[in-house]
Amino acid sequence: MPDHIRSRDIAPGDTLSSIFDLVGIGQSTMYQILAADEQLLALDTLRPGNRLTFTLDEETGELAHMELYIQPGKRVMYHRVDGATFDYEEIVLPGEWMPEFLDGTINGSFYLSAKNVGLSENETVNIADLFRDQLNFSRDIRAGDTFQVVRSQQFVNGEWTGQSRIEGVRIFRGKRLYSAFLFEDGNYYDHKGESLARAFRRYPTQGQYRVSSAFSRTRRHPVTGRVSPHNGVDFAMPTGTPVLATGDGVVTRVQNHPFAGKYIEIQHGSHYTTRYLHLSRSLVRRGQAVQRGQRIALSGNTGRSTGPHLHFELHTKGRPVNPLTASIPMASAVPKGKLAQFTERVNEVVALMEVPSQRIAQPAVASESPRQLAEQTHQTATVASPSS
């Protein structure tokens, strides 16, 4: 590898600061990178399997580019803009989603039975969460009950990215059938088309507060004056205002970022994620299950901020969307106009469960059309300085 290019595979115990020291790049440059990363917060979740590659300017020796390799279908490029700022480019490849059929009989707990047939811990937890209003898995599931699962796994150039999604589940408890099928809107419904999702809250607070900065792809930053994306909505509110989870989910991050401040991230099923930034205090811990409307934090003014406020983000399938206008899960059924399409989708998934010749992995009938997948191939955004 040329002298001006340095690479580090993430090892257990590594931190961003220690990696920059190892490759001989100063902490001031690291903070410039972190400022650009505030919109993604990708560098807060470094884990083994990730890789950082640094490209130095051959004349000045300054960092010119840094690449974060996350998995075969996702990486982030950070490019120097000037002496003090970087921007970023997020590259996402859709790859190919390959379905796989898994089934089993309950012997002991559902958790252990699901793990024994090859389902991951996250997939098992997600399945239990889908049926939380219908089944108590520790009390209702008994030995001899059976389950069927179709999941899809993502591959890019034949390499598994580590990403998967549950396409359909059937649980047979005695003579009773419990089912869940993923539809194109990102929500799960039973075989009759009735929703399994609890409704989301539109706002992360008990009352409504003034929007001090709207969701925008081209906002002029109030601190730096530079035009950059603002991937959420800012609500002006006094420090200490209770912040509420907008939907049922699991806390995936509770961290402190030099620019985003104290923040919380919650995963809601397989398609939705929310983030709550600039908090004064967190009231939850990583891995904790939370319910819609539960108090999770107190608002604040931490990180780089112009005043007390809450920055709130909603991500759908990994993409930030406007939380005030986006389509969010509602407790309802499949719209009548879409019922025939949903029934067709259910039949496709059930065929994988019931027809032996179709149980092997094959190109998925994805929730997205090939055209939609192609449109997701490459996404870029420019952030010279952090928003909010």
C-alpha positions in Angstrom: 0.0 0.0 0.0 1.4 3.5 -0.9 2.8 5.6 2.0 0.0 8.2 1.6 -2.7 5.6 2.1 -3.3 4.0 5.5 -5.9 1.5 6.5 -7.1 0.0 9.8 -9.5 -2.9 10.3 -11.6 -2.2 13.4 -10.6 -4.5 16.3 -12.3 -4.9 19.6 -11.5 -2.0 21.9 -10.7 0.4 19.1 -12.0 4.0 19.3 -12.0 6.6 16.7 -9.5 8.6 18.7 -7.1 5.6 19.1 -7.3 4.8 15.4 -6.4 8.4 14.4 -3.4 8.2 16.8 -2.3 4.9 15.3 -2.3 6.2 11.8 -0.7 9.4 12.8 -3.5 11.9 12.1 -4.2 14.7 14.6 -7.2 15.0 16.8 -8.2 18.3 15.3 -8.7 16.6 12.0 -10.8 13.9 13.7 -13.1 16.6 15.0 -13.5 18.0 11.5 -14.6 14.6 10.4 -17.0 14.2 13.3 -18.6 17.6 12.4 -19.3 16.3 8.9 -20.6 13.0 10.4 -23.2 14.6 12.7 -26.0 14.0 10.1 -25.1 10.3 9.8 -23.6 9.4 13.2 -22.0 6.5 11.3 -18.7 6.8 13.2 -20.4 6.2 16.6 -21.0 2.5 15.8 -17.6 1.3 14.7 -17.4 -2.5 15.2 -15.2 -5.4 14.1 -15.7 -6.0 10.4 -15.6 -2.2 9.6 -12.6 -0.7 8.0 -11.2 2.9 7.9 -9.0 3.9 5.0 -7.1 7.3 5.1 -5.8 9.0 2.0 -3.3 11.8 2.6 -2.4 14.6 0.2 1.0 13.6 -1.1 2.3 17.2 -1.0 0.9 18.6 2.2 0.5 15.4 4.2 -3.0 16.5 5.3 -5.9 14.0 5.3 -7.7 14.4 1.9 -10.2 11.5 2.1 -11.4 9.0 4.6 -13.5 5.9 3.7 -15.6 4.1 6.3 -16.4 0.6 5.0 -19.4 -0.7 6.9 -20.4 -3.8 4.9 -20.4 -4.8 1.2 -23.5 -2.7 0.5 -22.7 0.4 2.5 -19.7 2.7 2.9 -19.2 6.4 3.6 -16.6 8.7 2.0 -15.5 11.9 3.8 -13.8 14.5 1.5 -11.9 17.6 2.5 -13.6 20.8 1.4 -11.1 23.3 2.8 -8.6 23.7 5.7 -11.3 23.2 8.3 -14.2 21.2 6.9 -15.2 17.9 5.3 -18.3 16.8 3.5 -19.6 13.2 3.1 -20.9 10.9 0.5 -22.9 7.9 1.5 -22.8 5.0 -1.0 -25.5 2.4 -0.6 -25.8 -0.6 -3.0 -29.2 -2.5 -3.1 -27.6 -5.8 -3.9 -29.9 -8.9 -4.2 -32.3 -10.0 -1.5 -32.4 -13.9 -1.3 -35.3 -15.5 0.5 -34.8 -18.5 2.8 -37.4 -20.7 4.5 -37.0 -21.8 8.1 -39.3 -23.8 10.2 -39.3 -25.6 13.6 -41.2 -27.1 16.4 -41.3 -25.6 19.9 -39.1 -27.6 22.3 -38.5 -25.5 25.3 -38.7 -21.7 24.7 -39.6 -20.1 21.4 -36.3 -18.2 21.6 -34.1 -21.3 21.8 -36.3 -23.1 19.2 -35.9 -20.2 16.8 -32.1 -20.0 17.4 -31.8 -23.7 16.8 -33.2 -23.4 13.2 -30.9 -20.6 12.3 -32.8 -17.4 13.2 -30.6 -14.6 14.7 -31.3 -13.1 18.1 -32.5 -9.9 16.5 -34.8 -11.8 14.1 -36.2 -13.8 17.0 -36.9 -10.6 19.1 -38.5 -8.9 16.1 -40.9 -11.9 15.6 -41.9 -11.9 19.2 -42.4 -8.1 19.0 -44.7 -8.5 15.9 -47.1 -10.7 17.9 -46.8 -8.9 21.3 -50.5 -7.9 21.3 -51.6 -11.5 20.5 -49.2 -13.8 22.2 -47.2 -14.0 25.4 -44.3 -16.1 24.2 -43.3 -17.2 27.7 -46.8 -18.2 28.7 -48.8 -19.1 25.6 -46.4 -21.0 23.4 -46.1 -24.7 24.3 -44.1 -27.7 23.3 -45.3 -29.1 20.0 -46.4 -25.7 18.5 -44.8 -25.0 15.2 -43.6 -22.0 13.3 -42.6 -21.1 9.7 -40.5 -18.1 8.7 -39.4 -16.6 5.4 -36.6 -14.2 5.7 -34.5 -12.4 3.0 -30.8 -11.8 3.3 -29.0 -9.1 1.3 -26.0 -10.1 -0.9 -23.7 -7.7 -2.9 -21.6 -9.4 -5.5 -22.2 -12.7 -3.8 -21.1 -11.5 -0.4 -23.6 -11.4 2.5 -23.9 -7.9 4.0 -25.2 -9.0 7.3 -28.6 -7.4 6.6 -31.8 -9.4 6.7 -35.6 -8.8 7.0 -38.5 -11.0 7.9 -40.9 -11.4 4.9 -43.5 -13.6 6.6 -44.2 -15.6 9.7 -46.8 -18.3 10.6 -47.2 -19.7 14.1 -49.5 -22.7 14.6 -50.6 -22.9 18.2 -52.9 -25.9 18.4 -55.6 -25.2 15.8 -55.0 -21.4 15.9 -53.0 -19.6 13.3 -51.0 -16.4 13.9 -49.5 -14.7 10.9 -47.5 -11.7 9.9 -46.5 -10.6 6.3 -44.4 -7.6 5.3 -46.1 -5.4 2.7 -44.7 -2.7 0.4 -45.5 0.1 2.9 -43.0 -1.3 5.4 -45.7 -2.5 7.8 -46.7 -6.0 8.8 -50.3 -7.4 8.5 -51.9 -10.7 9.2 -53.1 -13.0 6.4 -56.5 -11.1 6.4 -54.8 -7.8 5.9 -55.2 -6.5 9.5 -52.4 -4.4 10.8 -50.1 -5.8 13.5 -48.4 -2.4 14.2 -49.4 0.0 16.9 -49.8 3.6 15.7 -46.9 6.0 16.0 -47.0 9.4 17.6 -46.3 12.2 15.2 -44.6 14.4 17.8 -42.0 13.3 20.5 -43.5 15.5 23.2 -46.7 15.7 25.2 -47.6 19.1 23.7 -46.6 20.7 20.4 -43.7 23.1 20.4 -42.6 25.7 17.8 -40.6 24.3 14.9 -37.4 26.4 15.0 -35.8 24.6 12.0 -37.6 22.4 9.5 -36.5 19.3 7.7 -34.5 20.4 4.6 -32.0 19.2 2.1 -30.5 22.7 1.7 -30.7 24.5 5.1 -28.3 27.3 5.9 -26.6 26.3 9.2 -27.3 28.9 12.0 -23.7 28.6 13.4 -21.5 28.2 10.3 -23.7 29.8 7.7 -23.0 27.0 5.2 -25.7 25.3 3.2 -26.1 21.7 4.3 -28.9 19.1 4.8 -30.9 19.1 8.0 -32.1 15.6 8.4 -34.7 16.2 11.2 -36.9 18.8 12.8 -35.9 21.1 15.6 -38.4 22.0 18.3 -37.7 25.0 20.5 -38.3 24.0 24.1 -37.0 24.7 27.6 -34.2 22.4 28.9 -35.7 19.6 30.9 -38.8 19.1 28.7 -39.9 15.4 28.7 -39.1 13.6 25.5 -41.3 10.7 24.5 -40.8 7.7 22.3 -42.9 8.1 19.2 -43.4 4.3 18.8 -42.7 0.9 20.4 -39.2 -0.2 19.9 -35.7 -1.1 21.3 -33.1 1.5 22.2 -30.1 0.9 20.0 -27.9 3.9 21.0 -27.5 6.1 24.1 -24.4 8.2 23.3 -22.7 11.5 23.7 -21.4 13.2 20.5 -19.3 16.4 20.5 -21.7 18.0 18.0 -25.0 16.0 18.3 -24.7 16.1 22.1 -26.4 13.5 24.2 -28.6 11.5 21.9 -30.8 8.4 21.8 -31.7 6.1 18.8 -34.6 3.7 18.8 -35.3 0.9 16.3 -39.0 0.3 15.6 -39.2 -3.0 13.8 -37.3 -3.6 10.6 -38.1 -0.3 8.8 -38.2 2.6 11.1 -35.6 4.4 13.3 -36.0 7.5 15.4 -33.3 9.8 16.9 -33.5 12.4 19.6 -30.5 14.8 19.8 -29.1 17.5 22.1 -30.6 16.0 25.3 -29.7 17.0 28.8 -30.4 13.6 30.3 -31.3 10.1 29.1 -33.8 8.0 31.0 -33.3 4.7 29.1 -30.4 2.4 28.4 -29.2 0.6 25.3 -31.1 -2.6 24.7 -34.2 -1.5 26.6 -37.6 -2.1 25.1 -39.8 1.1 25.2 -43.4 1.8 24.4 -45.0 4.6 22.4 -45.5 7.6 24.6 -42.9 6.5 27.2 -40.7 9.2 28.7 -37.2 8.4 27.4 -35.2 11.7 28.0 -35.2 15.3 29.0 -34.5 17.9 26.3 -31.4 20.1 26.5 -28.7 22.1 24.8 -25.8 19.7 24.6 -23.4 19.5 21.6 -23.1 22.3 19.1 -26.4 24.2 19.4 -27.7 27.7 19.3 -30.1 27.3 22.2 -32.3 24.8 24.1 -34.2 22.6 21.6 -34.9 19.0 20.6 -33.6 17.7 17.2 -35.9 14.8 16.1 -35.3 12.5 13.2 -37.3 9.7 11.5 -35.5 7.2 9.2 -37.3 4.8 6.9 -35.3 1.9 5.5 -32.1 3.8 6.6 -33.1 7.1 4.9 -34.0 10.3 6.8 -37.5 11.5 6.0 -39.5 14.5 7.2 -41.1 13.3 10.5 -44.0 15.8 10.2 -45.2 14.7 6.8 -43.9 11.1 6.3 -46.2 8.1 6.1 -46.0 6.4 9.5 -47.5 3.1 10.8 -51.1 3.5 11.8 -53.3 0.9 13.5 -55.5 0.0 10.4 -55.9 -2.6 7.7 -54.4 -2.8 4.2 -56.3 -0.2 2.1 -59.1 -1.8 0.0 -57.4 -0.7 -3.2 -54.2 -2.5 -2.2 -55.9 -5.7 -0.8 -55.6 -7.7 -4.0 -51.9 -6.8 -4.3 -51.4 -7.7 -0.6 -53.1 -11.1 -1.1 -50.8 -11.9 -4.0 -47.8 -11.1 -1.9 -49.1 -13.3 0.9 -49.6 -16.2 -1.6 -46.0 -15.8 -2.8 -44.6 -16.0 0.7 -46.8 -18.9 1.7 -45.8 -20.8 -1.5 -42.2 -20.7 -0.2 -43.5 -22.2 3.1 -45.6 -24.9 1.5 -44.0 -26.0 -1.8 -40.8 -28.0 -1.2 -39.3 -27.1 -4.5 -39.5 -23.4 -3.7 -38.0 -23.5 -0.3 -34.4 -23.0 -1.5 -33.0 -19.5 -1.8 -33.9 -17.8 -5.0 -34.1 -14.1 -6.2 -36.6 -12.5 -3.9 -39.9 -10.9 -4.8 -38.7 -7.9 -2.9 -40.8 -5.3 -1.1 -39.2 -2.8 -3.5 -39.6 -3.1 -7.2 -36.4 -3.6 -9.3 -36.8 0.0 -10.4 -37.0 1.3 -6.8 -34.0 -0.8 -5.9 -32.0 0.7 -8.8 -32.9 4.2 -7.6 -31.4 3.4 -4.2 -28.1 2.4 -5.7 -26.2 5.6 -5.0 -27.2 8.3 -2.5 -25.0 11.3 -1.8 -25.3 14.2 0.6 -23.0 17.1 1.3 -22.4 18.3 4.9 -19.6 20.7 5.5 -20.7 21.4 9.1 -23.3 19.8 11.4 -26.9 20.9 11.5 -28.7 21.9 14.7 
